Every structure is written in C-alpha cells, then in structure tokens.
C-alpha cells in the first residue's frame, strides 16, 4: 500500500517519468531511422565488395570493414559519446538533450548494424545469386530482387537487435546529459536514493525491450517465406486423402 501511495505522490514518477519516456522513445526512433538508412547500404557494400562478392574491391573493403567499422565498434559507447560531444554540438547546436544524443547513438550503432547486415546477406545461397546473374540481371537487380529479399528475415532480426541495443545505449546517454529514462534513474533513483523511481524505470525499460523484441520476432515470421512454404506443405499433407487400400 505504501508503494502505491509513493507512486502517486512521487514527483519523479508523476512529473519527470512521462517526459523521460518520450525522450527515450525519441532517441531510439531517430537513431534507429538513421542507423537503418546508413547501416543498410554500408552492410550491403561490405558484403558485395568482399572477395567473392558481386563487385570485389578488396582494398576498399579492408579500409571500410577492418578499419572504420571495427575500430568504431571497439570503442566503448560511453567513451565514444564523450568524444563526439563537439560533433553533436556542431550538428545539433547543443551538446545535451535527446537530439544531441542521437548523433552519438547513430554513430555508435551504425557499424554494429552494418556488420549484422553483412552477416545476414552472407547467408543467402550463392546459387540463387548465380542463377540471377546467368539470366542477365545486373548487380543492382541482384541486390534489390534477390539478395535483400532473401535475407529479409535476417535483416529484420538485425534491426530488432539494434533497436534493443539502442535502448541500452540511450540509458547510458542519459547519464551524460542525453535525457530520457537514464537521466531519470540517475538523478532521482541514484543521487536521491529513490528506490521506487529506480524500480519503475527498470520495469519500463524491460517492457520496452520486450515490446521491441516481440514485434521484431512477429515481423520475422511474417517475412520469412520459408516458414510460409513449410506451413503450406503441412496444410496440403493434412488434407491429403487416404489412398491406402485395406487388405
């Protein structure tokens, strides 16, 4: 009963929580969109420019994949965000707030998402790509009509994983001035020793992650044509008439 009363009277819950939720959703949505727009072409390029790809460019691929992507991924996000404060101020005009945090969030997750995209594209059967090339398809047609559609379940799963990662990154960004649930948990839960705010913040973040994961899994099942084909085969077999002759 005391816990419920604390929820209703705690200013960290009644006043600061709604704004923190909006800021977190804002950071995840904006960063997720930019990560998709930048990371998807980057992942496709790394796959097609690799040795044995559609357009092998070993030197450029090594620079992009082994140097730029790997180095960026190896830097802890907290350090990366502090280092990118001048860039965030240059782009957004401010070094604090959810919009400024989106700069670091995007740069921190683009290499991660691009690597997942590259792995998803690598799982596409080379036979389908070769068949499309034999039929006269251009490289861009192979990418748009064979490579990406065939890898769509893996791409959706990669985006889901990236969005879940962004939720965690947004909490770290909040501690450094990005706002959102991370700032709420730090300012109210940690500095003021408010256990109620800390518990509510953790619960909301868990619910947000679960909602993203559930949605992503549902989309993966919908776009996976292999599951649809298997379901169709089972349905046909289930309605197949019994042709055995009794003895």
C-alpha positions in Angstrom: 0.0 0.0 0.0 2.9 2.4 0.8 4.5 1.6 -2.5 1.3 2.5 -4.4 1.0 5.8 -2.4 4.6 6.5 -3.2 3.9 6.1 -6.9 1.0 8.5 -6.8 2.9 11.2 -4.9 6.4 10.8 -6.1 7.3 13.8 -8.4 9.9 11.6 -10.1 7.0 9.4 -11.3 4.2 11.9 -11.8 6.1 14.7 -13.4 9.5 13.5 -14.7 8.6 10.0 -15.8 6.3 10.9 -18.8 8.9 13.3 -20.2 11.7 10.7 -19.7 9.7 8.1 -21.6 9.1 10.4 -24.5 12.8 11.4 -24.7 13.8 7.7 -24.7 11.4 6.9 -27.5 12.6 9.9 -29.4 16.2 8.9 -29.1 15.5 5.3 -30.1 13.3 6.2 -33.0 15.5 8.9 -34.5 18.7 7.0 -34.1 17.1 3.8 -35.4 15.9 5.5 -38.6 19.4 7.0 -39.3 21.1 3.7 -38.4 18.8 1.9 -40.9 19.4 4.5 -43.6 23.2 4.5 -43.2 23.9 1.0 -41.9 21.9 -1.0 -44.5 23.8 0.4 -47.6 27.0 0.1 -45.6 26.4 -3.6 -44.8 25.4 -4.3 -48.4 28.6 -2.6 -49.6 30.7 -4.6 -47.3 29.1 -7.8 -48.5 29.3 -7.1 -52.2 32.8 -5.6 -52.1 34.3 -8.5 -50.2 36.4 -11.1 -52.0 33.9 -13.4 -53.8 31.2 -10.8 -53.7 29.2 -9.3 -56.5 31.8 -6.5 -57.0 35.0 -7.4 -55.3 37.0 -4.4 -54.1 39.5 -5.9 -51.6 41.4 -2.7 -50.8 38.3 -0.5 -50.2 36.6 -3.3 -48.3 39.5 -3.7 -46.0 39.5 0.0 -45.2 35.8 0.2 -44.6 35.3 -3.2 -42.8 38.6 -3.8 -41.0 39.5 -0.2 -40.1 36.4 2.1 -39.9 33.8 -0.4 -38.8 36.0 -2.5 -36.5 37.6 0.5 -34.8 34.3 2.2 -34.2 32.8 -0.9 -32.8 35.7 -1.5 -30.4 35.3 1.9 -28.7 33.0 1.7 -25.6 29.9 3.7 -26.1 30.4 5.9 -23.0 33.8 7.0 -24.2 32.6 7.4 -27.8 29.7 9.7 -26.7 32.1 11.9 -24.7 34.4 12.1 -27.6 31.6 13.1 -30.0 30.2 15.9 -27.9 31.9 18.6 -30.1 30.4 16.9 -33.2 27.0 16.7 -31.6 27.2 20.4 -30.8 28.3 21.2 -34.4 25.4 19.3 -35.9 22.6 20.0 -33.5 23.7 23.2 -31.8 23.7 21.6 -28.4 25.8 19.1 -26.5 22.9 17.9 -24.2 19.4 16.6 -24.7 17.9 13.7 -26.7 18.5 15.3 -30.1 22.2 15.8 -29.4 22.5 12.3 -28.0 21.1 10.9 -31.3 24.4 11.8 -33.0 26.4 9.6 -30.8 23.8 6.9 -30.7 23.7 6.7 -34.5 27.5 6.7 -35.0 27.8 4.0 -32.2 25.2 1.7 -33.7 25.7 2.1 -37.5 28.9 -0.2 -37.5 27.1 -2.7 -35.3 24.0 -2.9 -37.5 26.1 -2.9 -40.7 28.0 -5.9 -39.5 24.8 -7.7 -38.8 23.5 -6.8 -42.2 26.7 -8.2 -43.8 26.2 -11.5 -41.9 22.6 -11.8 -42.9 23.5 -11.2 -46.6 26.3 -13.8 -46.4 23.7 -16.5 -45.5 21.9 -16.1 -48.9 22.5 -19.1 -51.1 25.1 -18.3 -53.8 23.2 -20.5 -56.2 20.3 -18.0 -56.3 22.7 -15.2 -57.0 24.5 -17.1 -59.7 21.1 -18.0 -61.3 20.1 -14.4 -61.4 23.4 -13.3 -63.0 23.1 -16.1 -65.6 19.6 -14.8 -66.5 21.1 -11.4 -67.3 20.4 -9.5 -64.1 22.6 -6.5 -63.3 24.3 -6.3 -60.0 21.8 -3.7 -58.7 18.9 -6.0 -59.7 20.5 -8.9 -57.9 20.9 -6.8 -54.8 17.3 -5.4 -55.0 15.5 -8.5 -56.1 17.5 -11.5 -54.8 20.0 -10.6 -52.1 17.9 -8.3 -49.9 14.6 -10.1 -50.2 16.2 -13.5 -49.5 17.9 -12.0 -46.4 14.9 -10.1 -45.2 14.3 -12.3 -42.1 17.9 -11.8 -41.0 17.8 -8.1 -41.8 14.6 -7.6 -39.6 16.2 -9.6 -36.8 19.4 -7.4 -37.1 17.3 -4.3 -36.9 15.4 -5.7 -33.9 18.7 -6.4 -32.1 20.0 -3.0 -33.0 16.9 -1.3 -31.5 17.2 -3.3 -28.3 20.9 -2.2 -28.1 19.8 1.4 -28.7 17.5 1.2 -25.6 20.5 0.3 -23.5 22.7 3.0 -25.1 20.0 5.6 -24.6 20.2 4.9 -20.8 23.9 5.5 -20.9 23.4 8.6 -22.9 21.0 9.9 -20.3 23.7 9.8 -17.6 26.0 12.0 -19.7 23.2 14.5 -20.5 21.1 12.9 -23.1 17.9 12.8 -21.1 15.4 10.0 -21.0 15.0 7.2 -18.6 18.7 7.0 -18.0 18.8 10.6 -16.6 15.7 9.9 -14.5 17.2 6.8 -13.0 20.5 8.6 -12.2 19.1 11.9 -11.0 16.2 10.5 -8.9 17.0 6.9 -8.3 20.7 7.0 -7.7 21.6 10.5 -6.5 18.4 10.9 -4.3 18.4 7.2 -3.3 14.8 6.8 -4.6 14.3 3.1 -4.9 10.8 3.5 -6.3 11.9 5.5 -9.3 14.7 3.1 -9.9 12.4 0.1 -9.9 9.8 1.8 -12.1 12.5 2.9 -14.6 13.9 -0.7 -14.8 10.4 -2.1 -15.3 9.6 0.3 -18.1 12.9 -0.4 -19.9 12.3 -4.1 -19.7 8.8 -3.7 -21.1 10.1 -1.5 -23.9 12.8 -4.1 -24.8 10.3 -6.9 -24.7 7.8 -5.0 -26.9 10.6 -4.3 -29.5 11.7 -8.0 -29.4 8.2 -9.3 -29.7 7.4 -7.0 -32.6 10.6 -7.9 -34.4 10.0 -11.6 -34.0 6.5 -11.3 -35.4 7.7 -9.4 -38.4 10.5 -12.0 -39.0 7.9 -14.8 -39.0 5.8 -12.8 -41.5 8.5 -12.0 -44.0 10.2 -15.5 -43.8 8.9 -17.2 -46.9 10.5 -20.5 -45.8 8.1 -20.7 -42.8 5.1 -19.9 -45.2 6.2 -22.6 -47.6 6.6 -25.2 -44.8 3.2 -24.2 -43.4 1.6 -24.6 -46.8 3.2 -28.1 -47.3 1.9 -29.2 -43.9 -1.5 -28.0 -44.7 -1.6 -29.8 -48.0 -0.4 -33.0 -46.4 -3.0 -32.7 -43.7 -5.9 -32.6 -46.2 -4.3 -35.2 -48.5 -6.9 -38.1 -49.0 -6.0 -41.5 -47.7 -5.2 -43.7 -50.7 -4.1 -46.8 -48.9 -6.1 -49.9 -49.8 -7.3 -52.0 -47.0 -6.4 -55.7 -47.1 
